[in-house]
Amino acid sequence: MNRINVYFRLNGHPLIHLLIVITGIFLLVYALLIFYYHRIWDQIPALFDPSDSPAHATTISVSVIIPARNEFMRIGNCLDSLFIQSYPKEYTEVIVVNDYSTDGTAAVVLEHKMTTKLINLSDYISGNLNSYKKKAIETGIAHSSGELIICTDADCTMGSEWIKTIVSFYENEKMHFIAAPVKIIPDGSWLSIFQSLDFISLQGITGASVYKNLYPMCNGANLAYTRKAYDTVGGFSDIDHIASGDDMLLMNKIQSAFPGKTGYIKDLHAIVNTEPAENIKEFLRQRIRWASKISHYKHGATFLTLALVFLVNFCLILLFISCFFFGHWKWLLILIAFKTISEYFFVSKVARFFQQQSLMKYFPLCQPFHILYTVIAGSFGSFGKYEWKNRKVK
């Protein structure tokens, strides 16, 4: 073993020097990209006031679609949030699609004070699918009548102005696809804080990407699109075989059909709150599921950006491993510090919007774990199967 170490120390320096240079170049490009996102985020109009919307905005019919699978403990809170919406109930319909739940999800929906249409997905399909969520949303839309379709998840809650804000934005901006902000509420655990900070950065990138029409980014927990756009692109046709992507892949289709008609709402009233994954296993499964749709994007800028993010983190891990043989720990720490600082100010600005700036003191501590999970999720999401909601999909 000592001979091997001596060999590496005598002969391996050029390789680690090259790795340091390559990592530095990737990090520099990455930092410039983050700076670009930061500038765009600042340009997005904020504090949109629903009261400024045209008087006829309240006549827009809205269908809220909620796919639900084994959400007995959470869907009641979601329906409570929808019950207190300020948007006129005569123009609002809420449709819950029960995705083969094995708990009391359906009973909670039926017994709730919120007037809700419950659809059992088992009544409309037979056999196995690879994407039950897309089929659930598709079935819900087929039974809906709203001009504007709003999608959220059964484990989400929202403020009383949520629907009104989305409708007002739709009326003012004439968008066919609307991405809206999602906020993870930490429960005080380290894992929940890590997820919240990671989500804050993703939301900042989402807002910047949508505002400048860079590439499709959104979250299925809070988005809206017109029935016209959905029908024009054929809904989930051609992407219904993909387990994930009920949000971003559909957004990509609508962006292609309606250029310049995609918007992001940067407003506190439009935020949807959701809970963090309960444990590391569930968290990684969630992120792997998100990463699994990357190979299906037909968007060059999306692929290049995601490749850059992966390579930056992958090179840092390689450098960490190499340091055990060749040393150069100083350079590793410098590069990680550079990455942390380049991200900090952008994430801090977005955290201020979400009123979660108090979490930023944990940001540097989360950096090593963020590097590791990014590589793990990116690697496992690119191939093979994964489990979600007690189903194995690919």
N, C-alpha and C positions, 0 to 999 in steps of 0.2 A: 504493500500500500504506500509506503514511504517513497519507493521508487516511482510509482505512478504520479504522486504529488510533485516530486522533483521534476519529472518529465514535463508535466503540465506547466509548471512555473517557468521552466527554461524555454519551452517551445510554444506555449499557448498565448503569450502576450499579444501578438498581432491579431489573433481572433477576437479576444475580448476588447481590444482597442477598436476594432472594426464594429463590434456589437455596440459599444458605447456611442460611436459616431452615428450609426444607423438609428439607434434609439433616440439620440438627440435630434436628428433630422425629423423623424416622425413626430417627436414631441413639439418641435417648433411649428410644424404645419398644424398640428392639433391645437396648439395654443392660439394660433392665428384664427383658426376656425371658431374656437370658443369666444375669442374677442369679437368676431363677426356676429355670432349669436347674441352676445351681450348688447352690441349696438342696435341690432334689430329689435330685441326685446324692449329696449327703451323707446323705440319708435312706435310700438303698437299702442293705439289709443286705449286709455284706461278709464275706469270709472264710468262706464256707459250707464246712463240713467234711463230705466224703462219708462219713466214718465214722459220722456221726450219723444216717444214713439207716436206715430199718427193715430188719430182717434179710431180709425177702422181696424187697427191691429188686433183688437180683441175679437174680431169676427173670424180670425184664422182658426180653422179646426185643427186640433192637435191630437195625435195618437202616441201615447207613451207605451213603448214595448219593453217588457221585462221578462227575459228568459230566466227561469228559476229551476235549479236542481238541488234538492236537499238544503233548503234555506229556511227551515222551520224557525230557527233562532233569530233570524235577521230580517226576513221579508216584512214582518209586522212594522218594524221601524221605518222601512222604506215606504210602505203604504201610509203610515202616519204622516210622513213628510209630504206626500202627494195630496193627502186630504186637506192640508192647510194652505195649499197653493192659492195665491191671490188671483191667478188667471181664472176667468169665468168657467165654472164647471160645465155649463151647457155646451162649451166648445172644446171640452177635454174628454178624451176617453183613455182609460188605463187598461191595458191588456197584459195579463200575466200568462206566460206559456209554461206550463208545468212539464219539465223535461224529465219524465220518468222518476220523479222523486220517490224515495222510499221512506220518507219521514212524514211529518204532518204539514208540509208546505201548503198543499192544496186546501186543507182544512182552515189554516190561518187566513188564506185569501178569501175563502167563502164566508168566513165569520167576521171579516173586518168591516168597519163602518164605511170604508171607502168603496164607492160603487165601482166594481171591477169586473171585467170580463175574463173568466178563467178558461183557458184552452188546454186540454191534455194532449200533449204531442203524440202520445201512444195511439190516439184515435185517428191519426193522419199518416202515420208511417208504419212500415213493417220491415223487419230485417235490420241488419246492422249498418250504421253510417260511420264515416270518419269525422264528420263535423255536425254534431247534434245541435250545437248552439246556433250555427247558421240556419239550420232547418227550423229551429224554434223561432228565430226572428222572422224568417220567411213566412212561417205559418201565421205568426201574429200579425204581420203586415197584410197578409191575404184576408184576414178577418177585420181589418181596420178600415176607417173611412176618412182619416185626417189628411189634410193637405200637407201638413208638416209632420214628419215622423221623428220622434225623439226616443233614443235608446239609452237605457241605463241598466244597471245590474241590481239584483235583489238584495245585495249586501250594502247598498248605498243609501245615503240620506242627503237631503238638500234643503236649502232655505225656502221660505214661502214665495220668494220672487223668482224662483228658478225658471219655471215655464215662461212667465211673462218676459223675463230678460231675453231668453232665447228667441221668442216670437218677435220681440221688439227689434232685436238685432237682425233677424231675418227680414223684417219689413223695411228696415232702414238701409240695409246693405245689399238686399236682393241676392243673397247667396243660395246656392243649391246644396252645399254641404257645409256644416258648421261643426268645428271642433271646439270643445269647451273644457275648462280646467277641472282637474281631479286632484283631490288632496287626501293623503293618508294621515289619519289621526293616530299618533303614536300612543301606546299604552304605558310608556315609561320603561319598557324593556330595551336592552341594547339593540336587539334585532329590529324592533319597531322603529327606533330612531334611525337606524341605518336605512331601512326601507323608505322612510319619510324623506331623508336627504337625497337618496337616489331618485325618488319620484319627483322631487322638486327640480332636479337637474333635467330629468326627462321632459317635464312640463315646460320648462324654459326653452328647450330645444324644439319642442312641439310648437309652441307659440311662434317662435322665430321662423321655423320652417314653413308653417302654414301662411303666416303673414307675407312672406316673400315668395311663396309658391316654389320653394326649393325642392321639396319632395314630400310625399304623403306621410304624415304622422298624426296620430290621434289615439284616443283610448275609448274602447267600447262602453265604458261606464258613463260616458257623457258626450254624446254627439247627436247631431240631427241632420236630416236631409229631406229634401222635398220628395213627394211621391212621384212627381214628374221625372226627377233625376233617377230615382230608383227604377222606375219602369223603363226609362230610356236605355239604361245600361243592362237591363235584364236581370236586375237584382244580383243574386249570388251565382248566377250561371257562369260556368267556366272556372269558378274558384270554390265551388261547393264541395269539392273533394279534398280540400285542404283543411286540416283540423282547426287551425287558428286563422286569424285574418278577417273576422267578420267586421272589423273596423277599418284597418289600413288598406287592405286589398280592395274593399268596396270603395273607399275614398279614392284610391288610385284610378279605378274605373270611372268614377264620376268626374274627377279632375280632367281626365282625358276627353270626356264627352262635353264638359262645360268648363273650358279654360278660364281662369280668373274668377271663378264663381265659388271659391272655397275660402272660408273665413275662420278666424279664431276669436273667441270672446274673452277679452281680458277684463273681467269684472268679477268682483266678489260675490255678487248675487247669482252668478252662473256656476259657481263651484259646487261640485258634488263631493261629498265626503265618503271615504271608504275605509275599511279596516285593514291593518297589515296582515300578512300571512302569519299563521300561528307559530310556525317553527321553521328552522332552516330548510328542512326537507321540502315543505310546501312552498317556501319562497323560491328555491331553486327550480322546482317543477314549474312554477309560474313563469319565471324568467326564461327557462328553456322553451316553454310553450310560445312565448313571445318571439324568441329568436328563431323558432322553427319555420316561420313564414318568410324569412329573409331570402331564401333561395328562389322564392316564387315572384319576387319583385322584378319587373321589367323596366327598371328605372336606374340608369347609370349612376346618377348622383347619389342615390340611396346606397347602392352597392359600394361605391368608393368611400363614402363617409363611414359606413359600418366597418369596412375593411380597415380604414385608418384607425378607428377606435380599437378594433381587435388587435391590430399589429402593435400599437403603442403599448397596450397592456401585456401582450404576449412577449414583447421584447424586454419589458421590465422584469417579467418572471424569469426569462432566460438569463438576464443579467444577474438577478438574485442568485440563481443556481450557480452561475459561473464564478461568482464572488467566493464561493466556498473553496474553489480550486485556485483561482488566480488573484484573489484579493480585490482591490479597487472598490471597496465598500463606500469610499468617499463619493465616487462618481454615481453610484446607485442612489445614495441619499440626496445628492444634488439634483438628479433627474426626477426623483419622486417629489422633492420639494418644489421643483419647477412646475410639475404637473399640478400639484395641489394648489399652488398660488394662482396659476393660470385659470383654474376652475373656480377658486374661492369667491372672487368678486362677482362673477356671473351668477353662481348659485345663491349667493347672499342677496343679490338684487331680486331674484325670483322668490326667494324665501320671504322677503319683505312683503311682496304682493300677497303671498299666502298666509301672512301673519305668523310665520314660523321661524323668524330670524333667531330666536333663542336657541334653536337647534344647531346653529352654525359653530358653536364652540366644540361640537363633537366631530365636525367635518374632517379635520386633519387626522383624527384617530381612525376614521372609517376608511381612509385612503387605501391601506394595504389590502383590506378585505374587498374593497371595490375592484381593485385590480384583479384579484384572484377570481371573484365571481364572474366578472365580465368574460374572462377567458373560458371558464367552465361552461357558462350558459351559451356562449357563442359556439363552442366546440360541440357540445351535446345537442344543441338546437339545430345543427346543420345536418344531422343524420340520425337514423334510428327512431325508436319509439319512446314515448314518455307517457306518464300517467297523469290524468287530470279528472277530478270529480269521480274518482274510482273507476275510471275508464282508461284503457290503454289505447292510445291513438298514435298515428305517425304522420 
